[in-house]
Amino acid sequence: WLINETDVTELPELSNRVEIKNDGRELILEQVEEGDHGLVTCQASNNETQIELSAELAIGTPAMVTQEVEDIHVVVGDSVLLPCHVTADPPVQYVTWSKDSATYDPPYDSVYLLNGSLLLSEVTEHDGGEYACKPFNSLGNHGGWSQPFLLILD
């Protein structure tokens, strides 16, 4: 077994975390770390031939909220950005929003931003309330909902 073209038994950073089982047919990497990514190759041979198969090992993290949001004041008729501070690898696929502890479907003229935030255009008197976000990527969500924050109409 090779990782990035180096025999796994020669990688000191893996010595306590790697196990080869089933007569060399299985490689088990325990306590995976971000630095473990790379090309993993299995080499097999007998008296007649040699074969190798490779796969890319990518390490990621589920989406999670990283920072609380302070209450936001806005004037009716203005636009407002509802931030959702997120870290995710691979990137965020979508964000679920709640308003006053219920699922929130933003107005049709709202814009979901790639960073997870939500832009509300022309705030109305119905937009005031308590908001929270929950981000997701292909690995899911870690940590759940953000801490709620208030959108206060001035």
Phi, psi and chi 1 to 4 in degrees:
 res  aa     phi    psi   chi1   chi2   chi3   chi4
   1 TRP       -  135.7  -74.2   95.0      -      -
   2 LEU  -124.9  147.0  -51.3  173.1      -      -
   3 ILE  -125.3  121.1  -64.9 -178.0      -      -
   4 ASN    52.1   44.3  -63.4  -37.8      -      -
   5 GLU    68.6   16.1  -59.7 -177.5   10.9      -
   6 THR  -119.2  134.3  -57.9      -      -      -
   7 ASP   -56.7  130.5 -171.1  -47.4      -      -
   8 VAL   -62.3  -26.0  -64.8      -      -      -
   9 THR   -74.1  -11.3   60.7      -      -      -
  10 GLU  -102.2    7.0  -63.1  173.6    7.0      -
  11 LEU  -102.7  103.1  -65.9  167.9      -      -
  12 PRO   -60.2  -29.9   15.2  -23.4      -      -
  13 GLU   -70.1  -13.0   63.8  -87.9   19.8      -
  14 LEU  -106.9   -6.0  -64.1 -179.8      -      -
  15 SER   -54.4  -36.7   62.7      -      -      -
  16 ASN   -93.2   -3.3  -63.2  -30.5      -      -
  17 ARG  -120.3   -1.3  -58.7 -174.4  -64.8  119.5
  18 VAL  -114.8  141.8   71.8      -      -      -
  19 GLU  -140.0  133.0 -176.6  179.0   -2.2      -
  20 ILE  -108.2  123.7  -60.9  173.3      -      -
  21 LYS  -126.2  172.5  -66.1  176.1   70.4  174.4
  22 ASN    57.5   51.8 -157.0    0.3      -      -
  23 ASP    55.5   37.0  -67.5  -35.7      -      -
  24 GLY    86.5    2.4      -      -      -      -
  25 ARG   -84.9  -11.8  -68.6 -175.0  -68.8 -124.8
  26 GLU  -128.7  135.3  -67.5  179.9   50.4      -
  27 LEU  -114.3  124.2  174.0   69.6      -      -
  28 ILE  -115.5  123.0  -61.9  173.4      -      -
  29 LEU  -112.2  113.6 -178.7   57.0      -      -
  30 GLU   -96.2  157.7  -62.7  177.3  -13.5      -
  31 GLN    47.3   58.5  -60.7  171.6   -9.3      -
  32 VAL   -57.6  137.8  175.5      -      -      -
  33 GLU  -119.5  162.4  -60.0  171.8   -3.2      -
  34 GLU   -57.0  -35.0  -74.4 -173.5   31.8      -
  35 GLY   -75.2   -2.9      -      -      -      -
  36 ASP   -81.1   -0.8  -68.1  -23.2      -      -
  37 HIS   -68.1  156.5   64.7   87.1      -      -
  38 GLY   147.0 -169.4      -      -      -      -
  39 LEU   -88.4  118.7 -170.8   66.1      -      -
  40 VAL  -103.1  128.1  178.6      -      -      -
  41 THR  -126.7  132.6  -56.3      -      -      -
  42 CYS  -104.7  126.4  172.7      -      -      -
  43 GLN  -113.2  129.8  -65.2  179.0  -32.9      -
  44 ALA  -130.5  144.3      -      -      -      -
  45 SER  -151.0  158.0   62.3      -      -      -
  46 ASN  -138.7 -166.4   61.1   22.4      -      -
  47 ASN   -64.8  -21.3  -66.6  -23.4      -      -
  48 GLU  -105.5  -28.7  -63.6 -177.7   18.9      -
  49 THR  -154.9  168.1 -172.0      -      -      -
  50 GLN  -133.6  141.6  178.9  175.4  -23.3      -
  51 ILE  -137.3  151.2 -173.2  171.6      -      -
  52 GLU  -141.6  144.6   65.6  178.5   48.5      -
  53 LEU  -127.1  139.8  -65.3  170.9      -      -
  54 SER  -127.1  153.0  -62.4      -      -      -
  55 ALA  -146.3  148.1      -      -      -      -
  56 GLU   -86.1  125.3 -172.2   70.2   30.2      -
  57 LEU   -96.7  114.4  175.9   61.8      -      -
  58 ALA  -110.1  136.6      -      -      -      -
  59 ILE  -108.5  130.9  -50.0  -61.8      -      -
  60 GLY  -137.0  177.1      -      -      -      -
  61 THR  -134.4  140.7   55.1      -      -      -
  62 PRO   -61.1  156.9  -17.1   28.0      -      -
  63 ALA   -66.8  140.7      -      -      -      -
  64 MET  -151.8  151.3   67.6 -177.8  -75.0      -
  65 VAL   -76.4  136.0  175.9      -      -      -
  66 THR  -110.6  -14.0   59.0      -      -      -
  67 GLN  -153.2  141.2 -177.7  179.3  -21.5      -
  68 GLU   -75.2  157.4  -67.5 -177.0   18.6      -
  69 VAL  -112.9  132.4  174.4      -      -      -
  70 GLU   -72.1  156.7  -62.4  -70.1  -35.3      -
  71 ASP   -56.7  146.1  -67.2  -15.0      -      -
  72 ILE  -116.9  131.5  -61.3  170.3      -      -
  73 HIS  -101.9  136.7  -69.0  -96.7      -      -
  74 VAL  -145.9  150.3   64.2      -      -      -
  75 VAL   -93.4  136.2  174.6      -      -      -
  76 VAL   -54.6  133.0  172.1      -      -      -
  77 GLY    99.4  -21.0      -      -      -      -
  78 ASP   -83.8  167.0  -76.0   -6.2      -      -
  79 SER   -92.0  154.8  -63.7      -      -      -
  80 VAL  -145.4  143.0   65.2      -      -      -
  81 LEU   -99.1  122.1  179.9   69.1      -      -
  82 LEU   -97.2  104.6  -55.0 -179.0      -      -
  83 PRO   -78.5  145.8   18.5  -19.3      -      -
  84 CYS  -131.3   99.9 -172.4      -      -      -
  85 HIS   -79.6  116.4  -58.7  -73.4      -      -
  86 VAL  -131.7  146.7  174.5      -      -      -
  87 THR  -122.8  141.0 -176.0      -      -      -
  88 ALA  -164.4  138.6      -      -      -      -
  89 ASP  -146.9  106.5 -179.4   21.6      -      -
  90 PRO   -68.7  170.9   19.5  -26.3      -      -
  91 PRO   -59.4  162.0  -22.4   32.6      -      -
  92 VAL   -58.8  134.8  171.1      -      -      -
  93 GLN   -94.0  -41.2  -70.9  179.9  -43.7      -
  94 TYR  -160.2  162.9   66.4   94.7      -      -
  95 VAL  -128.8  131.4  175.2      -      -      -
  96 THR   -94.5  136.2  -60.7      -      -      -
  97 TRP  -115.2  148.5  -77.1   87.5      -      -
  98 SER  -124.6  150.1   72.2      -      -      -
  99 LYS  -133.0  124.6  178.1  177.3 -178.8  -91.8
 100 ASP    53.8   44.0  -60.2  -34.2      -      -
 101 SER    65.9   18.1  -58.9      -      -      -
 102 ALA  -126.3  154.4      -      -      -      -
 103 THR   -54.6  134.9  -59.9      -      -      -
 104 TYR  -113.0  122.9  178.3   61.3      -      -
 105 ASP  -106.3  105.0  -68.8  -40.6      -      -
 106 PRO   -61.9  158.0  -17.9   29.2      -      -
 107 PRO   -58.2  157.2  -18.3   27.0      -      -
 108 TYR   -58.6  -26.7   71.3   92.0      -      -
 109 ASP   -92.5   11.1   58.7  -11.6      -      -
 110 SER   -80.5  158.7  -58.7      -      -      -
 111 VAL  -127.4  125.0  177.2      -      -      -
 112 TYR   -84.3  126.4  -71.0   97.7      -      -
 113 LEU   -94.5  154.4  -58.1  178.9      -      -
 114 LEU   -60.6  -25.7  -68.6  177.0      -      -
 115 ASN   -83.3    2.7   67.4    0.8      -      -
 116 GLY   100.7  -13.2      -      -      -      -
 117 SER   -76.6  167.2  -60.7      -      -      -
 118 LEU  -128.9  128.4  179.1   63.2      -      -
 119 LEU  -104.7  117.7  178.8   63.4      -      -
 120 LEU   -98.1  126.5  -61.1  179.7      -      -
 121 SER   -94.0  141.8  -58.0      -      -      -
 122 GLU    46.8   72.2  -64.0 -175.1   35.5      -
 123 VAL   -57.5  136.8  170.8      -      -      -
 124 THR  -111.4  174.3   71.0      -      -      -
 125 GLU   -64.8  -17.2   61.1  -83.7   -5.7      -
 126 HIS   -82.5  -10.6  -58.6  -68.6      -      -
 127 ASP   -84.3  -15.7  -68.4  -37.2      -      -
 128 GLY   -64.1  146.2      -      -      -      -
 129 GLY   152.4 -167.1      -      -      -      -
 130 GLU  -102.5  124.6 -177.2 -177.9   78.6      -
 131 TYR  -116.4  152.7  -70.6   82.9      -      -
 132 ALA  -151.5  156.3      -      -      -      -
 133 CYS  -127.7  156.3   65.8      -      -      -
 134 LYS  -141.4  107.2 -174.5  176.1 -178.6 -178.9
 135 PRO   -86.6  153.5   32.2  -35.5      -      -
 136 PHE  -138.1  145.0  -67.0   86.5      -      -
 137 ASN  -129.1 -168.7   66.3    5.3      -      -
 138 SER   -66.0  -15.8   60.9      -      -      -
 139 LEU   -95.9   -1.4  -60.9  176.5      -      -
 140 GLY   102.4 -147.7      -      -      -      -
 141 ASN  -131.6  141.7  169.3  -83.5      -      -
 142 HIS  -125.3  123.1  178.7   73.9      -      -
 143 GLY   100.4  -10.6      -      -      -      -
 144 GLY    76.6 -145.3      -      -      -      -
 145 TRP   -75.6  154.6  -69.6   92.6      -      -
 146 SER   -69.4  165.9   66.3      -      -      -
 147 GLN   -67.9  137.3  -71.7  -65.4  -44.0      -
 148 PRO   -64.9  150.2   -9.2   17.5      -      -
 149 PHE  -135.7  159.0   61.9   91.8      -      -
 150 LEU   -98.8  139.9  -66.7  175.3      -      -
 151 LEU  -102.9  109.5 -178.8   61.4      -      -
 152 ILE  -104.4  126.1  -58.1  166.7      -      -
 153 LEU   -87.6  127.9  -54.9  177.4      -      -
 154 ASP  -102.4      -  -70.0  -25.9      -      -
